[in-house]
Amino acid sequence: MAKSRNIRNPFFTSTPSPVYHLLSASPFTSLLFSPRKSPRNHHKLLTPPALCLISLLVSFTLLGVSILGFTPSSQDSHPCSINSPSSLSFPSMSISSMLLTSLSSVVPKNVEGEPGMAKSLMAPLPLHPVTGNVSKEEKEFWEQPDGEGYKPCLDFNLKYRKASARISKERRRFLVVVASGGLNQQRNQIVDAVVIARILEAALVVPVLQVNPIWGDERALISLIFDHSVLNSDQSKMYELSFDTVCFQNFSEFSEIFDVEHFKRVLRADVRIVSSLPSTHLMSRQSIENQIPYDVSPYWIRARFSRKLNEEGLLILKALDSKLSKNLPPDLQKLRCKVAFHALRFAAPIQDLGNMLSKRMWIEGPYIALHLRLEKDIWVRSGCLSSLGPEYDKIIAKSRESQPEYLTGRLNMNPIRRRLAGLCPLSALEIARFLKALGAPTTARIYIAGGEPFGGILALQPLVAEFPNVMTKEILAKGGELSPFIDKASALAAIDYIISLSSNVFIPSHGGNFGRVMQGHRAYAGHKKHIRPNKRAMLPVFENSTFSSDEFGSIIRMLHKKSQGQPEPRTNKRDRDVIAYPVPECMCKHQTPIF
């Protein structure tokens, strides 16, 4: 693999735009811009045959202009150009030209009105070519999966589109949703909030993001739901603004994490979205619905909430995570994809910094993104050993004893059995062995996404010893670029998400919402390589010391041959999430995307 190069200013280049070369080489250029000699006898041009000839020439000229105007001339105009070939082909365009293309395609342009669906897609940087002398194993590691011709297809049926004309104008019934948990858990709930609003044919108030649920005063929520001008008016004194059920505080504005106006514009044909409730919907008491069973259908949603919504005009839902069925009618599945991959764009400060750090990783060559789950809370909740030694295991055991409710599932299994069952995160040492077995070169550049590992530098030491070119957002950022987001976990997770999306290879060390959403987004963006470690199958191989290095690598590669990010139909297994498996509801085999 080629060595990393330091480029002093990667954001400027003297190479002309590819569009310029396209125009200069076009056969229409001479027709449009070549000088024409003045006719000697002007009166002869007025004869019928000559006039007819001129008319034909003008018609063909206008046709040529229209063809130029509507033919895509760069990667930016074709949403599927981010797809990579299934082999390691070397593009003819220079790195500088590719950088120009990426700079124009990563951040959708701000345009008036509803953005085109292609432009609204949060697209990664183009895949970096792998050059230089590479071994067969390294070539296979960087090689991208065959996307089999799948492209995004969000073609809603006629019945859905006819209903949209009425639903998108709803002004009487409103749905409020409180999304809790981490960033990607909140994303999933926001997606389902839009779908539930569509099912109930209600207007959706921009969701409220709950940071840390505790028992306490609930009035903090009210200022996020109701129009502030109403709360400051005398009218608010007529009402007892309180709720009857679970109490919480520590909320963040939706606009701190996501682009609100973009969210509204992209979905305005599907659901009416408002920033706050109107004054007409202030009421004396309003309960929060938080006792929703898992896997409910659209029929259950309508049967349970339609009457209340019609009578009161307001419905507040909480604890939506994984409550709505994964198996919905095709149009509602497409709506899920539209929200997840098009509407939920990060707020400008987060998106801009994420793009900048992505380019700093990208400009140096291909890179791997690892989502390492080595934080203290994951060891507490998983019931696993941190592999850092007895001293650290005692700290985890003490935290687990004081918070037994955090331990998740299979309480009768000891840590060793949990690990062999594939229920524990991979340690830094296991990740290093896994990467080497897959054929990753030791010179590979690795971006680590995730929170601070339990044990600090000690936890990462085995990985850094084998792969020294390890980067984090803290290393990539300069000066005080990260300062506005310190202690803002969701914003930092969003930056990790943006950088991971543009990597050549993405590998999660443990299951979770980040990995699932990233898997689906990379599939939707062209089936970029995503390797899911088969922990249950490979850990016994890790424990077997009789294998040679070559045998070990061969077995690990064989175990993951079908886990490289190839198209996997959601319908192959029931209850798969369409956000993680967008084929076939949101992607189809077509020459161009259908939006």
SULUR-V346301 format. One record per residue. N is the residue number from 1. RES is the residue in one small letter. PHI is phi in radians with two decimals (none if undefined). OMEGA is omega as a letter, one per 20 degrees, with the letter a starting at -180 (none if undefined). D_FIRST is the distance of its C-alpha to the first C-alpha in Angstrom with 2 decimals. Layout:
BEGIN
N&RES&PHI&OMEGA&D_FIRST ; N&RES&PHI&OMEGA&D_FIRST
END
This chain:
BEGIN
1&m&none&a&0.00 ; 2&a&-1.13&r&3.73 ; 3&k&-1.29&r&6.41 ; 4&s&-1.17&r&9.05 ; 5&r&-2.10&r&11.97 ; 6&n&-1.58&a&15.52 ; 7&i&-1.93&a&17.65 ; 8&r&-1.11&r&21.29 ; 9&n&-2.37&a&22.63 ; 10&p&-1.31&a&20.24 ; 11&f&-1.70&r&23.26 ; 12&f&-2.31&r&24.78 ; 13&t&-2.62&r&23.84 ; 14&s&-1.58&r&26.00 ; 15&t&-1.21&r&24.58 ; 16&p&-1.09&r&27.47 ; 17&s&-1.10&r&27.39 ; 18&p&-1.00&r&26.57 ; 19&v&-1.10&a&30.12 ; 20&y&-1.11&r&31.57 ; 21&h&-1.15&r&30.06 ; 22&l&-1.09&r&31.27 ; 23&l&-1.17&a&34.75 ; 24&s&-1.20&a&34.91 ; 25&a&-1.65&a&34.02 ; 26&s&-1.20&r&36.33 ; 27&p&-1.19&r&39.37 ; 28&f&-1.46&a&41.49 ; 29&t&-1.08&a&40.79 ; 30&s&-1.16&r&43.35 ; 31&l&-1.16&a&45.81 ; 32&l&-1.43&a&45.59 ; 33&f&-2.08&r&45.45 ; 34&s&-1.26&a&47.07 ; 35&p&-1.23&r&50.44 ; 36&r&-2.04&a&53.53 ; 37&k&-1.26&a&56.67 ; 38&s&-1.29&r&59.86 ; 39&p&-1.17&a&62.33 ; 40&r&-1.38&a&65.54 ; 41&n&-2.01&a&67.89 ; 42&h&-1.17&a&67.15 ; 43&h&-1.22&r&70.04 ; 44&k&-1.26&a&68.65 ; 45&l&-1.23&a&65.68 ; 46&l&-1.52&r&68.08 ; 47&t&-1.24&a&69.10 ; 48&p&-0.93&a&68.18 ; 49&p&-1.07&a&65.88 ; 50&a&-1.15&r&63.94 ; 51&l&-1.06&r&63.76 ; 52&c&-1.11&r&62.41 ; 53&l&-1.10&r&59.75 ; 54&i&-1.10&r&58.65 ; 55&s&-1.04&r&58.50 ; 56&l&-1.11&r&56.19 ; 57&l&-1.08&r&53.92 ; 58&v&-1.09&a&53.79 ; 59&s&-1.07&r&53.03 ; 60&f&-1.13&r&50.09 ; 61&t&-1.09&r&48.82 ; 62&l&-1.10&r&48.99 ; 63&l&-1.08&r&47.26 ; 64&g&-1.08&r&44.40 ; 65&v&-1.08&a&44.15 ; 66&s&-1.13&r&44.15 ; 67&i&-1.11&r&41.37 ; 68&l&-1.07&a&39.21 ; 69&g&-1.21&a&40.10 ; 70&f&-1.91&r&39.16 ; 71&t&-1.57&r&36.07 ; 72&p&-1.05&a&32.77 ; 73&s&-1.94&a&30.97 ; 74&s&-2.68&a&27.82 ; 75&q&-1.13&a&25.75 ; 76&d&-1.15&a&28.10 ; 77&s&-1.56&a&31.01 ; 78&h&-2.19&a&29.60 ; 79&p&-1.13&a&28.88 ; 80&c&-1.68&r&26.99 ; 81&s&-1.23&r&24.46 ; 82&i&-1.32&r&22.22 ; 83&n&-1.12&r&21.86 ; 84&s&-1.83&r&18.57 ; 85&p&-1.19&a&18.61 ; 86&s&-1.34&r&18.39 ; 87&s&-2.11&a&15.69 ; 88&l&-1.47&r&12.31 ; 89&s&-1.48&a&14.16 ; 90&f&-1.83&a&13.09 ; 91&p&-1.17&a&15.94 ; 92&s&-1.39&a&18.04 ; 93&m&-1.26&a&18.80 ; 94&s&-1.27&r&17.18 ; 95&i&-1.04&a&15.47 ; 96&s&-1.09&r&18.90 ; 97&s&-1.15&r&20.73 ; 98&m&-1.10&r&18.70 ; 99&l&-1.13&r&19.46 ; 100&l&-1.03&r&23.07 ; 101&t&-1.07&a&23.20 ; 102&s&-1.15&a&21.92 ; 103&l&-1.10&a&24.40 ; 104&s&-1.54&a&27.20 ; 105&s&-1.84&a&26.38 ; 106&v&-1.23&a&25.54 ; 107&v&-1.74&r&28.96 ; 108&p&-1.04&a&31.85 ; 109&k&-1.26&r&34.32 ; 110&n&-1.39&r&37.69 ; 111&v&-2.21&r&40.28 ; 112&e&-1.25&r&43.94 ; 113&g&1.39&a&45.11 ; 114&e&-1.24&a&43.22 ; 115&p&-1.25&r&39.54 ; 116&g&-1.10&a&38.29 ; 117&m&-1.08&r&36.59 ; 118&a&-1.10&a&33.37 ; 119&k&-1.29&a&33.27 ; 120&s&-1.37&r&34.25 ; 121&l&-1.14&r&31.21 ; 122&m&-1.37&a&28.92 ; 123&a&-1.66&r&25.72 ; 124&p&-1.38&r&22.12 ; 125&l&-1.14&r&19.73 ; 126&p&-1.10&a&18.10 ; 127&l&-1.07&a&14.93 ; 128&h&-1.36&r&11.85 ; 129&p&-1.20&r&10.02 ; 130&v&-1.76&a&6.52 ; 131&t&-2.08&r&5.63 ; 132&g&1.57&r&4.73 ; 133&n&-1.43&r&5.77 ; 134&v&-2.19&r&5.57 ; 135&s&-1.32&r&8.96 ; 136&k&-1.06&a&11.75 ; 137&e&-1.14&r&12.01 ; 138&e&-1.15&r&8.55 ; 139&k&-1.07&r&9.30 ; 140&e&-1.14&a&12.71 ; 141&f&-1.12&a&11.85 ; 142&w&-1.42&a&10.33 ; 143&e&-1.12&a&12.99 ; 144&q&-1.52&a&15.99 ; 145&p&-1.23&r&19.54 ; 146&d&-1.37&r&22.18 ; 147&g&-1.33&r&24.45 ; 148&e&1.01&r&27.26 ; 149&g&1.43&a&28.52 ; 150&y&-1.31&r&29.72 ; 151&k&-2.28&r&30.51 ; 152&p&-1.01&r&32.47 ; 153&c&-2.40&r&36.20 ; 154&l&-1.99&a&38.69 ; 155&d&-1.63&a&41.77 ; 156&f&-1.25&a&44.72 ; 157&n&-1.33&a&47.86 ; 158&l&-1.11&r&51.10 ; 159&k&-1.06&r&52.94 ; 160&y&-1.09&a&50.28 ; 161&r&-1.18&r&50.29 ; 162&k&-1.17&r&54.09 ; 163&a&-1.16&a&54.27 ; 164&s&-1.05&a&51.78 ; 165&a&-1.04&r&54.41 ; 166&r&-1.50&a&56.67 ; 167&i&-1.13&a&54.26 ; 168&s&-1.24&r&52.40 ; 169&k&-1.95&a&55.77 ; 170&e&-1.04&a&56.91 ; 171&r&-2.28&a&58.84 ; 172&r&-1.95&a&61.00 ; 173&r&-1.98&a&58.84 ; 174&f&-2.25&r&55.93 ; 175&l&-1.97&r&53.31 ; 176&v&-2.01&a&51.87 ; 177&v&-2.19&r&48.96 ; 178&v&-1.81&a&47.83 ; 179&a&-1.71&a&44.17 ; 180&s&-2.07&r&43.34 ; 181&g&1.65&r&40.46 ; 182&g&-1.33&a&36.89 ; 183&l&-0.95&a&35.13 ; 184&n&-1.35&r&33.93 ; 185&q&-1.19&r&37.21 ; 186&q&-1.13&r&39.01 ; 187&r&-0.98&a&36.92 ; 188&n&-1.06&a&38.09 ; 189&q&-1.25&r&41.66 ; 190&i&-1.14&r&41.55 ; 191&v&-1.00&a&40.41 ; 192&d&-1.22&r&43.34 ; 193&a&-1.08&r&45.69 ; 194&v&-1.11&a&45.22 ; 195&v&-1.14&r&45.80 ; 196&i&-1.14&r&48.91 ; 197&a&-1.04&r&50.24 ; 198&r&-1.14&r&49.89 ; 199&i&-1.06&a&51.64 ; 200&l&-1.48&a&54.49 ; 201&e&0.99&a&54.57 ; 202&a&-1.97&r&54.57 ; 203&a&-1.34&a&53.14 ; 204&l&-1.87&r&50.35 ; 205&v&-1.38&r&50.49 ; 206&v&-0.83&a&47.06 ; 207&p&-0.99&r&46.06 ; 208&v&-1.68&a&46.65 ; 209&l&-1.75&r&43.81 ; 210&q&-1.63&a&45.14 ; 211&v&-1.44&a&43.13 ; 212&n&-2.31&r&45.07 ; 213&p&-1.27&r&48.07 ; 214&i&-2.51&r&51.11 ; 215&w&-1.53&a&54.82 ; 216&g&-3.12&a&56.44 ; 217&d&-1.28&a&57.86 ; 218&e&-1.72&a&56.59 ; 219&r&-1.22&r&57.65 ; 220&a&-1.07&a&54.18 ; 221&l&-1.18&a&53.23 ; 222&i&-1.05&a&56.13 ; 223&s&-1.18&r&54.96 ; 224&l&-1.51&a&51.66 ; 225&i&-1.65&a&53.48 ; 226&f&-1.66&r&56.53 ; 227&d&-1.06&a&56.94 ; 228&h&-1.04&a&57.44 ; 229&s&-1.13&r&60.37 ; 230&v&-1.27&a&62.10 ; 231&l&-1.12&a&61.60 ; 232&n&-1.56&a&63.20 ; 233&s&-1.64&r&66.14 ; 234&d&-1.17&a&69.46 ; 235&q&-1.07&a&68.62 ; 236&s&-1.18&a&66.24 ; 237&k&-1.22&a&69.18 ; 238&m&-1.38&a&70.79 ; 239&y&-2.11&r&68.13 ; 240&e&-1.61&a&67.09 ; 241&l&-1.42&r&63.34 ; 242&s&-2.56&r&62.27 ; 243&f&-2.07&a&60.65 ; 244&d&-1.64&a&61.97 ; 245&t&-1.89&a&58.99 ; 246&v&-0.96&a&55.99 ; 247&c&-1.82&a&55.48 ; 248&f&-2.81&r&52.29 ; 249&q&-2.62&a&51.00 ; 250&n&1.10&r&47.85 ; 251&f&-1.83&r&46.75 ; 252&s&-2.20&r&44.24 ; 253&e&-1.20&r&44.54 ; 254&f&-0.95&a&42.51 ; 255&s&-1.21&r&41.74 ; 256&e&-1.24&a&40.00 ; 257&i&-1.94&a&37.14 ; 258&f&-2.06&r&37.44 ; 259&d&-1.40&a&38.42 ; 260&v&-1.12&a&42.03 ; 261&e&-1.14&r&42.96 ; 262&h&-1.11&r&39.90 ; 263&f&-0.98&a&40.81 ; 264&k&-1.18&a&44.33 ; 265&r&-1.12&a&43.50 ; 266&v&-1.13&a&41.08 ; 267&l&-1.78&a&43.61 ; 268&r&-1.17&r&46.84 ; 269&a&-1.49&a&47.49 ; 270&d&-1.89&a&47.22 ; 271&v&-2.56&r&48.82 ; 272&r&-1.37&a&50.67 ; 273&i&-2.08&a&48.96 ; 274&v&-2.14&a&50.90 ; 275&s&-1.36&a&50.11 ; 276&s&-2.71&r&53.29 ; 277&l&-1.28&r&56.42 ; 278&p&-1.27&a&59.45 ; 279&s&-1.09&a&62.60 ; 280&t&-1.18&a&64.38 ; 281&h&-1.89&r&62.36 ; 282&l&-1.25&a&63.36 ; 283&m&-2.48&a&65.32 ; 284&s&-1.14&r&67.19 ; 285&r&-2.46&r&65.09 ; 286&q&-2.50&a&61.92 ; 287&s&-1.49&r&60.30 ; 288&i&-1.76&r&56.60 ; 289&e&-1.47&a&55.74 ; 290&n&-2.30&r&53.35 ; 291&q&-1.91&a&54.60 ; 292&i&-1.76&r&52.63 ; 293&p&-1.23&r&51.83 ; 294&y&-1.37&r&48.45 ; 295&d&1.06&r&47.57 ; 296&v&-1.44&a&50.34 ; 297&s&-1.67&r&50.81 ; 298&p&-0.98&r&51.73 ; 299&y&-1.08&r&55.27 ; 300&w&-1.11&a&55.43 ; 301&i&-1.04&a&54.23 ; 302&r&-1.14&a&56.93 ; 303&a&-1.11&a&59.63 ; 304&r&-1.43&a&58.95 ; 305&f&-2.05&a&58.45 ; 306&s&-1.06&a&59.90 ; 307&r&-1.10&r&63.48 ; 308&k&-1.09&a&62.69 ; 309&l&-1.13&r&60.54 ; 310&n&-1.18&a&63.33 ; 311&e&-1.34&a&65.98 ; 312&e&-1.75&r&64.25 ; 313&g&1.36&a&61.66 ; 314&l&-2.57&r&59.08 ; 315&l&-2.36&r&56.85 ; 316&i&-2.01&a&54.62 ; 317&l&-2.02&r&52.02 ; 318&k&-2.44&r&50.02 ; 319&a&1.06&a&47.86 ; 320&l&-1.61&a&46.34 ; 321&d&-1.02&r&43.15 ; 322&s&1.09&a&42.84 ; 323&k&-1.50&r&46.47 ; 324&l&-1.38&a&46.16 ; 325&s&-0.96&r&45.56 ; 326&k&-1.33&a&42.10 ; 327&n&-1.89&a&43.98 ; 328&l&-2.04&r&45.45 ; 329&p&-1.00&a&46.63 ; 330&p&-0.91&a&43.88 ; 331&d&-1.16&r&44.71 ; 332&l&-1.28&r&44.49 ; 333&q&-1.16&r&41.10 ; 334&k&-1.09&r&39.95 ; 335&l&-1.11&r&41.46 ; 336&r&-1.00&r&39.38 ; 337&c&-1.15&r&36.17 ; 338&k&-1.09&r&37.56 ; 339&v&-1.20&a&38.20 ; 340&a&-1.16&a&34.95 ; 341&f&-1.80&a&32.47 ; 342&h&-2.10&a&34.56 ; 343&a&-1.45&a&37.34 ; 344&l&-1.53&r&35.78 ; 345&r&-1.64&a&33.83 ; 346&f&-1.25&r&33.50 ; 347&a&-1.03&a&35.83 ; 348&a&-0.90&a&34.74 ; 349&p&-1.05&r&34.15 ; 350&i&-1.26&a&31.83 ; 351&q&-1.08&a&30.09 ; 352&d&-1.12&r&29.60 ; 353&l&-1.20&r&28.13 ; 354&g&-1.05&r&25.89 ; 355&n&-1.10&a&24.59 ; 356&m&-1.11&r&24.10 ; 357&l&-1.21&r&22.10 ; 358&s&-1.06&a&20.00 ; 359&k&-1.16&r&19.16 ; 360&r&-1.19&r&18.26 ; 361&m&-1.27&a&15.65 ; 362&w&-1.16&a&14.56 ; 363&i&-1.12&a&14.42 ; 364&e&-1.49&r&11.55 ; 365&g&2.23&a&9.19 ; 366&p&-1.11&r&9.32 ; 367&y&-2.57&r&11.30 ; 368&i&-1.81&r&13.62 ; 369&a&-1.95&r&17.34 ; 370&l&-1.93&r&19.59 ; 371&h&-1.71&a&23.33 ; 372&l&-1.54&r&24.69 ; 373&r&-1.80&a&28.43 ; 374&l&-2.08&a&29.40 ; 375&e&-1.22&a&32.24 ; 376&k&-1.05&a&35.69 ; 377&d&-1.12&a&37.30 ; 378&i&-1.23&r&35.03 ; 379&w&-1.26&r&36.06 ; 380&v&-1.12&a&39.68 ; 381&r&-1.33&a&39.75 ; 382&s&-1.40&a&37.82 ; 383&g&1.30&a&39.97 ; 384&c&-1.86&r&36.98 ; 385&l&-1.57&a&36.25 ; 386&s&-1.41&a&33.61 ; 387&s&1.09&r&32.60 ; 388&l&-1.75&r&33.15 ; 389&g&2.01&a&36.38 ; 390&p&-1.00&a&40.14 ; 391&e&-1.06&a&40.65 ; 392&y&-1.29&r&38.31 ; 393&d&-1.13&r&39.62 ; 394&k&-1.13&r&43.13 ; 395&i&-1.09&r&42.20 ; 396&i&-1.16&a&40.88 ; 397&a&-1.08&r&43.94 ; 398&k&-1.15&r&46.27 ; 399&s&-1.14&a&44.73 ; 400&r&-1.19&r&44.92 ; 401&e&-1.17&a&48.58 ; 402&s&-1.39&r&49.46 ; 403&q&-2.34&a&47.73 ; 404&p&-1.11&a&48.21 ; 405&e&-1.19&a&48.05 ; 406&y&-1.43&a&44.30 ; 407&l&-1.22&a&43.56 ; 408&t&-1.85&r&42.36 ; 409&g&1.16&r&43.55 ; 410&r&0.86&a&44.37 ; 411&l&-1.13&a&46.30 ; 412&n&-1.47&a&47.44 ; 413&m&-1.72&r&44.00 ; 414&n&-1.38&a&43.02 ; 415&p&-1.00&a&39.52 ; 416&i&-1.17&r&38.39 ; 417&r&-1.15&r&39.54 ; 418&r&-1.06&a&37.99 ; 419&r&-1.09&a&34.56 ; 420&l&-1.18&r&34.85 ; 421&a&-1.45&r&36.08 ; 422&g&1.41&a&32.85 ; 423&l&-1.69&a&34.73 ; 424&c&-1.92&r&32.86 ; 425&p&-1.13&r&29.66 ; 426&l&-1.25&r&26.75 ; 427&s&-1.32&r&26.63 ; 428&a&-1.08&r&23.63 ; 429&l&-1.14&r&23.58 ; 430&e&-1.14&r&23.77 ; 431&i&-1.12&r&20.96 ; 432&a&-1.08&r&18.70 ; 433&r&-1.13&r&19.84 ; 434&f&-1.10&r&19.44 ; 435&l&-1.08&a&15.77 ; 436&k&-1.10&a&15.02 ; 437&a&-1.16&r&17.29 ; 438&l&-1.30&r&15.64 ; 439&g&1.83&r&12.32 ; 440&a&-1.15&r&10.51 ; 441&p&-1.21&a&8.10 ; 442&t&-1.18&r&10.28 ; 443&t&-1.52&a&8.07 ; 444&a&-1.06&r&8.38 ; 445&r&-1.55&a&10.91 ; 446&i&-2.14&r&14.16 ; 447&y&-1.79&a&17.30 ; 448&i&-1.78&r&20.49 ; 449&a&-1.74&r&23.39 ; 450&g&2.31&a&26.88 ; 451&g&-1.40&a&29.71 ; 452&e&-1.15&a&30.10 ; 453&p&-1.22&r&29.63 ; 454&f&-1.17&a&32.76 ; 455&g&1.76&r&32.51 ; 456&g&1.06&a&30.27 ; 457&i&-1.07&a&27.57 ; 458&l&-1.02&a&28.84 ; 459&a&-1.16&a&27.89 ; 460&l&-1.63&a&24.18 ; 461&q&-0.91&a&23.99 ; 462&p&-1.09&r&22.69 ; 463&l&-1.28&a&19.72 ; 464&v&-1.17&r&18.89 ; 465&a&-1.12&a&19.32 ; 466&e&-1.61&a&16.47 ; 467&f&-2.23&a&14.21 ; 468&p&-1.21&a&15.25 ; 469&n&-1.51&a&13.56 ; 470&v&-1.69&a&16.41 ; 471&m&-2.20&r&18.14 ; 472&t&-2.33&r&21.52 ; 473&k&-1.11&r&23.71 ; 474&e&-1.16&r&25.69 ; 475&i&-1.30&a&22.80 ; 476&l&-1.22&a&21.68 ; 477&a&-1.24&r&25.32 ; 478&k&-1.98&r&27.04 ; 479&g&0.95&a&30.68 ; 480&g&-1.85&a&32.82 ; 481&e&-1.07&a&30.80 ; 482&l&-1.57&a&31.09 ; 483&s&-0.95&a&34.70 ; 484&p&-1.11&a&36.41 ; 485&f&-2.00&r&34.84 ; 486&i&-1.07&a&35.43 ; 487&d&1.15&r&37.38 ; 488&k&-2.02&a&36.78 ; 489&a&-1.03&a&34.90 ; 490&s&-1.17&r&34.80 ; 491&a&-1.15&r&33.40 ; 492&l&-1.16&r&30.62 ; 493&a&-1.15&r&29.86 ; 494&a&-1.14&r&29.78 ; 495&i&-1.12&r&27.15 ; 496&d&-1.00&a&25.02 ; 497&y&-1.09&a&25.66 ; 498&i&-1.10&a&24.58 ; 499&i&-1.20&a&21.22 ; 500&s&-1.15&a&20.56 ; 501&l&-1.09&a&21.57 ; 502&s&-1.60&a&18.72 ; 503&s&-1.27&r&15.91 ; 504&n&-1.23&a&13.69 ; 505&v&-2.38&r&15.09 ; 506&f&-2.11&a&18.41 ; 507&i&-2.37&r&20.02 ; 508&p&-1.59&a&23.58 ; 509&s&-1.48&a&24.80 ; 510&h&-2.75&r&28.36 ; 511&g&-1.15&r&30.44 ; 512&g&2.70&a&31.88 ; 513&n&-1.13&a&32.48 ; 514&f&-1.01&a&29.20 ; 515&g&-1.11&a&27.19 ; 516&r&-1.18&a&29.71 ; 517&v&-1.15&r&29.87 ; 518&m&-1.11&r&26.08 ; 519&q&-1.01&a&25.89 ; 520&g&-1.19&a&28.52 ; 521&h&-1.16&r&27.23 ; 522&r&-1.17&r&23.74 ; 523&a&-1.15&a&25.64 ; 524&y&-1.13&a&27.98 ; 525&a&-1.53&r&25.22 ; 526&g&2.14&a&23.78 ; 527&h&0.91&r&22.91 ; 528&k&-1.34&a&19.60 ; 529&k&-1.06&a&18.06 ; 530&h&-2.49&a&20.31 ; 531&i&-1.85&r&20.51 ; 532&r&-1.69&a&23.95 ; 533&p&-1.08&r&24.21 ; 534&n&-1.53&a&27.15 ; 535&k&-1.13&a&28.55 ; 536&r&-1.08&a&31.80 ; 537&a&-1.44&a&30.26 ; 538&m&-1.62&a&27.43 ; 539&l&-1.13&r&29.27 ; 540&p&-1.06&r&31.61 ; 541&v&-1.20&r&28.63 ; 542&f&-1.06&a&27.43 ; 543&e&-1.39&a&30.95 ; 544&n&-1.53&a&31.05 ; 545&s&-1.52&a&30.15 ; 546&t&-1.46&a&30.87 ; 547&f&-1.34&r&27.58 ; 548&s&-1.30&a&25.04 ; 549&s&-1.05&r&21.44 ; 550&d&-1.18&r&20.59 ; 551&e&-1.13&r&23.71 ; 552&f&-1.03&a&23.03 ; 553&g&-1.11&r&19.59 ; 554&s&-1.09&r&21.18 ; 555&i&-1.15&a&24.07 ; 556&i&-1.12&r&22.17 ; 557&r&-1.14&r&20.04 ; 558&m&-1.14&r&23.36 ; 559&l&-1.10&a&25.13 ; 560&h&-1.97&a&22.77 ; 561&k&-1.08&a&22.37 ; 562&k&-1.80&r&24.88 ; 563&s&-2.18&a&23.78 ; 564&q&-1.90&a&20.67 ; 565&g&1.71&r&22.49 ; 566&q&-1.14&r&24.27 ; 567&p&-1.01&r&27.66 ; 568&e&-2.18&r&30.21 ; 569&p&-1.02&r&33.79 ; 570&r&-1.05&a&35.60 ; 571&t&-1.26&r&38.69 ; 572&n&-1.14&r&37.36 ; 573&k&-2.34&a&38.48 ; 574&r&-1.16&r&41.32 ; 575&d&1.27&r&40.92 ; 576&r&-1.28&a&37.24 ; 577&d&-1.44&a&36.61 ; 578&v&-1.14&r&35.96 ; 579&i&-1.21&r&33.81 ; 580&a&-1.59&a&31.33 ; 581&y&-2.26&a&32.01 ; 582&p&-1.28&r&32.85 ; 583&v&-1.57&j&33.27 ; 584&p&-1.78&a&35.94 ; 585&e&-1.13&a&38.12 ; 586&c&-1.92&r&35.75 ; 587&m&-2.42&r&33.48 ; 588&c&-2.51&r&34.58 ; 589&k&-1.46&a&33.47 ; 590&h&-2.65&a&34.27 ; 591&q&-1.12&a&32.93 ; 592&t&-2.27&r&33.16 ; 593&p&-1.06&r&33.59 ; 594&i&-2.05&a&37.22 ; 595&f&-2.10&none&38.46
END
